[in-house]
Amino acid sequence: MASYDLIDAYIESLRGRVRWRHDIDALIAEVEDHLYSTAERFEASGIDRVLSERAALERFGDPTIVAKAYAATPNGGLAVPTESTRTAGWFAIASAILWVTVVGFWWLAGLLEPRYELQTGVASVAYAAGAAALLGATSSMVAAMLGLHRRHGGLGVVGTVGLVLAAAGVIGGLLAWVFTGWGTLMVVGTFLFGAALWKPNVAPQLPLALMAGGPVIGAVVWAALRGSQGPIDLTGLWGVHWFENQVGMTIGVVLLALGLLGLGRWLRSEEPATLGHPNQPIVA
């Protein structure tokens, strides 16, 4: 292929602006093919090579405008990584660690006091530590979800509803003993949010599936175990069936934590987008 210096420089500039896309190689190959083909047609008609390149690039558009077009979403936002989405990655990782900490402390409390009567000092401290970790886990998760929402350029009605329900679950987490209440909000909210994330195919699919589906699987296991013991009393305290409750929660939390960890690592691995200029990252 003949050398097209202007087009090559344009391609490198565009690559720097859209390097955050997971399909960047295919995208760049498509742009290259289009620009080279257009320039070759102009040149074949007798136009000078440099003028042919300029005409092809003029038709394709300014790289800043093109980069924004590749980042635009149906909701009118820009699905790009920023400094704030990278920070959200830390919240996702912290939430994963704290969720596992919650079940660890509550297993300890339950083993010390099988009916969760919390008569011993150690059991009470373990339960309180788990409740504190729960508040941190849920709050960090909502912060991570806000970052994922921004990273996808907005998620529409379904994603927003999921985010609101999950946030409501954080408030319910202050009343940790009413686990069926805040737990239901978190399960439903996380699933709806994850479902909204799935369609744009921006986030890595496996950790996303674990985040969205993990709590649902845990809830199904919990319902099966509790149902095998008789009618499920949604208003009952944790200690009445603490083992069945804990097993269901542990399965859901571990899967959720793995998903959050994967999403957090992905968010942290991305460099902020540079739509306007390759050396000027978006920091919002």
Order of alpha helices (4+ residues) and beta strands (2+ residues): alpha-alpha-alpha-alpha-alpha-alpha-alpha-alpha-alpha-alpha
